[in-house]
């Protein structure tokens, strides 16, 4: 008796379940891009800092 109703609710659940990963994927993608951007910014800052440190070190050794 409850066969068709169960099938309908199951297909409806299936549709919602299919929508969830897409939404999660989009959120994860945006999160990943944001993190990548931050990591890249941190790396570039570190590189600038390192190059600045080596520059001052060379200057000090050259001047001394």
C-alpha positions in Angstrom: 0.0 0.0 0.0 2.7 2.5 0.9 5.0 1.4 -2.0 4.4 4.4 -4.4 4.5 6.9 -1.6 7.8 5.5 -0.4 9.2 5.6 -3.9 8.2 9.3 -4.3 9.7 10.3 -1.0 12.8 8.4 -1.8 13.3 10.1 -5.2 12.7 13.5 -3.5 15.3 12.6 -0.9 17.6 11.5 -3.7 17.3 14.9 -5.4 18.1 16.8 -2.2 21.1 14.5 -1.5 22.3 15.3 -5.0 22.0 19.0 -4.4 23.9 18.9 -1.2 27.3 17.8 -2.6 27.1 20.5 -5.3 26.6 23.2 -2.7 29.3 21.7 -0.5 31.6 21.5 -3.5 31.1 25.2 -4.3 31.7 26.2 -0.7 34.8 24.1 -0.5 36.1 25.4 -3.8 35.7 29.0 -2.7 37.3 28.1 0.7 40.2 26.5 -1.1 40.8 29.4 -3.4 40.7 31.8 -0.4 43.2 29.7 1.5 45.4 29.4 -1.5 45.3 33.1 -1.9 46.2 33.6 1.8 49.0 31.1 1.6 50.4 32.7 -1.5 50.3 36.1 0.2 52.1 34.7 3.2 54.7 33.1 1.0 55.3 36.2 -0.9 55.7 38.2 2.3 58.1 35.6 3.7 60.1 35.7 0.4 60.3 39.5 0.7 61.3 39.3 4.3 63.9 36.6 3.5 65.3 38.6 0.6 65.4 41.7 2.7 67.2 39.8 5.5 69.8 38.4 3.0 70.2 41.9 1.5 70.9 43.5 4.9 73.2 40.6 5.8 75.2 41.1 2.6 75.3 44.8 3.2 76.5 44.3 6.7 79.2 41.8 5.7 80.2 43.9 2.8 80.3 47.1 4.9 82.1 45.4 7.8 
